[in-house]
Amino acid sequence: MRFMEARPDGRAVVYAHIQADPLVQRAADLLATATTTQRLLARAVMNGQSTDPDRWRTMFPTLFGPEAPPPGDSARDRSEAILSASLEVADRGEQTRSQFRGAIVEAMAECLLAQRTGPVHRERRILFDGRPSEIHPYDVTVEREGAAEAWDCKWGARGIKGDVIHQLDDARRGAADEGEKLLVGLVVFDARRSCEVRLVRERGPVALEGLRLIALEGLDRLAGRKPA
Amino acid sequence: MSVTVADLVAQAVAAFGVLAATAEPVGEELQYLVDLETVWGARLRAVAAARGAEPAPRGAEAAIEALGAEAAAISDPHRAIDWMSTLPQVALVALGETA
């Protein structure tokens, strides 16, 4: 089993510009250390219709209401920073915001994984002896001998599709055939309940036992922490 | 008379129904919509069954009202599907439940 750089195609060239936008890393850094409710705020706003910050503050009384930490408290400041970054993403227009959201989830996953293990890479292919190479790269990989990992990142549960599940499972089995261990999984910035129903419908013949699912409520597990 | 948890769960379920109606034209996702209605409906009803008579937590009434307004403003069916996953979680957090 070996990891390789992905072959750049047209999509990758365009997407690289999105990935390099400072807003992506700013949002990813904020979300990597956020609570579940703060991450839920980001998901709602980035996917929402309204760009009025007060509507969002009203919707999340535990973050911004009278019983929330007061302005100046670090938790409150983080909530405000997440709201601000999320509104910036929402303001980019439908097509662009969709690309930003994907890039943010990938960058956040990279950030969280790097807190637990390494080396962590982005957009890498995994090759196995005697097997045709996959064209599609994995979003985030951990290339650690004896403890390698491959993750695909999705903004929402609807991104969980049969081909994605199959590709991850194929990589896991390819590694096993070579006597190596490869942990494979999905990082989804969406509710676990929604991901589970999607996964069960889309899995086809793939046994789910070998596939990790990290949903919005459990993202800290990527960093080896219990959910905040 | 104060607003109860059951009142707000009913409002959240109604807002969820608005999203489901908006999402309906996406025919290839019909099964997913049904699945979402099943699991999130059950979760919300469980809260109403367990805590329905309790007064709503502070700020929850305004939160659910804002949530309903957001759901009503969504006209794109694909966005509505994504929101069918998000709205129940936001409602649960406002009601003092875990997401």
Interface residues (C-beta under 8 A of the other chain):
Chain A: T36 T37 L40 R43 A44 N47 G48 Q49 S50 R55 T58 M59 F60 P61 T62 G65 P66 E67 E94 G156 A157 R158 D190 A191 R193 S194 E196 V197 R198 R201 L216 E217
Chain B: E29 Q31 Y32 D35 L36 T38 V39 W40 R43 P57 R58 G59 A60 A62 A63 E65 A66 L67 A69 E70 A73 I74 D76 R79 I81 D82 W83 M84 S85 T86 P88 Q89 V90 V93 A94 G96 T98 A99
